[in-house]
Amino acid sequence: MGRIGIIGVGHTKFGKRSDASLRELAFEAYSSALDDADMDSSKIDGSVVCSATHYDKQRSPAGVVAEYLGLNPQPTFNVEAACASSAVGLRTGWALVSSKLHDVMAVVGVQKMTELSSEEIQELMGRAGDVMWESPFGTTMPAYYAMYATAHMAKYGTTEEQMALVTVKNRKYGSKNPNAMFQKPITTEEVLKSRPVSAPLKLFDCCANADGAACLIIANAEKAKKLTDRPVWVAGLGLASSPMSLAGRTGPLTSFDVTKNAAKAAYQMAGVGPNDVDVAEVHDSFSITEILNYEDLGFAKPGSGTRLLEKGETELGGKIPVNIDGGLISKGHPVGATGASQLFALTRQLRGEAGSTQVDGAKLGLAQNIGGIGMYSAVTILRA
Amino acid sequence: MGFEKFGRFGYVSQTKVNPLLSYLEKGKIAATRCKKCGRKYFPPRADCLDCRHSIIEWVVLDGKSNLITFTQVFFAPPVFQPETPYLLGLAELVSGSRVFAPISPTVDKEQLKPGLELNLKVAKGSRDNLYYWLE
């Protein structure tokens, strides 16, 4: 199996992008990825368009995105895995290039959420769970993660103050990311005083809906070496699924088995372990999620994720810097774009181009992306 | 009326496990059991995972359960907003199955903690809807 390289990355400003449509956001990210790779469209022989399509006004958005990017008549693939769409999109592209069906592909994650009314968004949010057995009781996305938080607090004594440290850390780094939706630091007190959403989660424990796009240009090893002198290699890919219904899951709900399974596969494929990771991007859809992810990825023992935060180990300069681009909590969460946004940040870290947030000598990066309420989780390991 | 009658606000109207509603009407909660291998399913399933047999029978379920985790929802989907804040819980029944259900407002929120013993009981909504909750 040949290696697959990321040869160009692009990213739009995330947030309320009332100036741009879905296809235009996709173009911004795609065009900046081509600039980054110093190439034009002619070598792209297929596109993978990643979006949680229920948010889009456009049905089957790969059709219009491929047209607007000028990528007809090459094949295009629409990939949907809720919040993990573009991590799964990279896996799709990886397989297509590995199979030699394609040589150079554009993986475009894109989402346009803020043109929906808040009524429409809340209605969609109400159907994020098992629509037959759980949604009829008034579930929400935050409610599911709140139930994990309640369980973690009861078992390990995790506190709301400790969870707030995730938001404080990520907003601190978000203030250095010009693409982030929120670029203002926040205090623990402000997090604790924000209004309740689904106890114990409060407004500033939660990421925000956003518009945005991110793009990865990938190529087989031969083309990657020809087209760039600084490829970043896909070293490990792990993807797992879990029951969508909360009632279908086992254990005390203090961790996500789906992430543990994805991490195991990715570490195995890359031939590395959690201690080898220099910089990580993890799915902080909610503050508690980042803490569970530390534990599920093996950065901390079960129940001790909060200690990493308290000791500053996941800060820049710590043992394993996490979400140094601000995470979903600062950047906003344009669902289909988030996975590619994480890989954009890692690629820049591994190329040593992260400026004031550069992790010194970063050689191995890990991104973890959860889909929906935890039915999918993808772990991607990149190597400089 | 179809299965949309299930829940505080049902979304799915057509299913093979529609008979659950007639049990709920009689104040009973029922699971399905595979007639071939005997495996029990709750929430009910029409198709056995183990033997792919799809001939099932209905068995009444004991509602005794232990709470695993819970939340109190303040920010709800539009149709549920008039009822906020409300409690949702996940519990393990004595049969070993898990159930996701609202927690009755008669339960003191301060007492809630994983392990708490609760009972899954039939509940009736104001629109002729039927469901179960933990009390």
Interface residues (C-beta under 8 A of the other chain):
Chain A: E119 Q122 E123 M125 G126 R127 D130 V131 M132 W133 E134 S135 P136 F137 G138 T139 T140 P142 A143 A146 M147 Y148 A149 T150 A151 A154 K155 R195 P196 V197 S198 A199 P200 L201 S245 L246 A247 G248 R249 P252 L253
Chain B: F3 F6 G7 R8 F9 G10 Y11 V12 T15 P43 I68 T69 F70 T71 Q72 V73 F74 F75 A76 P77 P78 V79 F80 E83 P85 Y86 L88 L90 S97 R98 V99 F100 A101 P102 K113 P114 Y131
